[in-house]
Amino acid sequence: MLKIGIVTIFPNIFKPILNESIIKRAQEKGKVKFEIFDLRDYTDDPHRKVDDRPFGGGPGMVIRPEPVFNVMEEIKKKSLKVKTILLTPQGVKFNQRIARRLSREKHIVLICGRYEGVDERIREALIDEEISIGDYILTGGEVPALVLIEAIIRLIPGVLGDEESATLDSFENGLLEYPQYTRPANYKGMKVPDVLLSGNHKLIQQWRRKQALKRTKERRPDLMDKR
Ligand SMILES: C[S@@+](CC[C@H](N)C(=O)[O-])C[C@H]1O[C@@H](n2cnc3c(N)ncnc32)[C@H](O)[C@@H]1O
């Protein structure tokens, strides 16, 4: 069972998404458990403010150390082996390999930044890994946290059914996936390749492999170089 803690000032963002589809089923199967921490519950500020102006001036606000240190202290009281991850555009770029590694953890905590980000002392003292979902700036770490959650959970053994198996997905073997077709075999004159209707599994496998290589070479030559 993977326990995922989420530290956020917007807990309601998560509820609808965590209670649908594969993420919901993963919880029902006992494969994953979520704990959502509202950062505002961990501040001593009478107005539940978690941010303040940056020292040295400049625009925006910064998340103060106190509520994040408080919530992490509470989490670590109950669990010694926690991997604490900060969502930040300055982190390592997330990919399938990182998702697979994190799917093997026992307890991760995702810290969602807001405003101009978090006080540097949070990063220095509390964070094990900093992860970005790409080279662009979002308003908060909540959507990035959900991206990690989606990617990680489907890799936990037993979460996906056989028909949804993740092992053939793009990036799993360093290639993009081959093209997929379903019924009808002829749609408005656009035909499914004959080989897929042949019933010859060896030929189908060869065709798929060739297509995956071709597609990866055309669209993601960087993946071919890595191979
Ligand atoms: C507006 S951003 C702050 C950006 C920060 N001033 C900087 O330049 O690095 C607010 C929060 O959104 C989250 N965030 C924004 N873009 C992200 C990305 N590409 N990957 C992960 N988290 C991101 C982070 O938690 C960040 O603290």
The ligand as an SDF file (V2000), in Angstrom:
LIG
                    3D

 27 29  0  0  0  0  0  0  0  0999 V2000
    3.6430   30.6170   -9.8590 C   0  0  0  0  0  0  0  0  0  0  0  0
    4.5340   29.1890   -9.3520 S   0  0  0  0  0  0  0  0  0  0  0  0
    6.0230   29.8810   -8.6690 C   0  0  0  0  0  0  0  0  0  0  0  0
    7.1440   29.9290   -9.6430 C   0  0  0  0  0  0  0  0  0  0  0  0
    8.4170   30.4840   -9.0460 C   0  0  0  0  0  0  0  0  0  0  0  0
    8.2910   31.8840   -8.8060 N   0  0  0  0  0  0  0  0  0  0  0  0
    9.5870   30.2320   -9.9970 C   0  0  0  0  0  0  0  0  0  0  0  0
    9.8530   31.0780  -10.8350 O   0  0  0  0  0  0  0  0  0  0  0  0
   10.2000   29.1610   -9.9080 O   0  0  0  0  0  0  0  0  0  0  0  0
    3.6550   28.6710   -7.9190 C   0  0  0  0  0  0  0  0  0  0  0  0
    3.7390   27.2050   -7.5920 C   0  0  0  0  0  0  0  0  0  0  0  0
    3.1690   26.4400   -8.6350 O   0  0  0  0  0  0  0  0  0  0  0  0
    3.8120   25.1740   -8.7280 C   0  0  0  0  0  0  0  0  0  0  0  0
    4.2810   25.0050  -10.1050 N   0  0  0  0  0  0  0  0  0  0  0  0
    4.1880   25.9170  -11.1000 C   0  0  0  0  0  0  0  0  0  0  0  0
    4.6820   25.4270  -12.2460 N   0  0  0  0  0  0  0  0  0  0  0  0
    5.0900   24.1720  -12.0020 C   0  0  0  0  0  0  0  0  0  0  0  0
    5.7050   23.1480  -12.7940 C   0  0  0  0  0  0  0  0  0  0  0  0
    5.9980   23.3450  -14.0620 N   0  0  0  0  0  0  0  0  0  0  0  0
    5.9850   21.9730  -12.1970 N   0  0  0  0  0  0  0  0  0  0  0  0
    5.7030   21.7770  -10.8920 C   0  0  0  0  0  0  0  0  0  0  0  0
    5.1430   22.7030  -10.0900 N   0  0  0  0  0  0  0  0  0  0  0  0
    4.8350   23.8930  -10.6300 C   0  0  0  0  0  0  0  0  0  0  0  0
    4.9310   25.1600   -7.6970 C   0  0  0  0  0  0  0  0  0  0  0  0
    4.4990   24.4800   -6.5580 O   0  0  0  0  0  0  0  0  0  0  0  0
    5.1360   26.6420   -7.4230 C   0  0  0  0  0  0  0  0  0  0  0  0
    5.6330   26.8710   -6.1200 O   0  0  0  0  0  0  0  0  0  0  0  0
  1  2  1  0
  2  3  1  0
  2 10  1  0
  3  4  1  0
  4  5  1  0
  5  6  1  0
  5  7  1  0
  7  8  2  0
  7  9  1  0
 10 11  1  0
 11 12  1  0
 11 26  1  0
 12 13  1  0
 13 14  1  0
 13 24  1  0
 14 15  1  0
 14 23  1  0
 15 16  2  0
 16 17  1  0
 17 18  1  0
 17 23  2  0
 18 19  1  0
 18 20  2  0
 20 21  1  0
 21 22  2  0
 22 23  1  0
 24 25  1  0
 24 26  1  0
 26 27  1  0
M  CHG  2   2   1   9  -1
M  END
$$$$
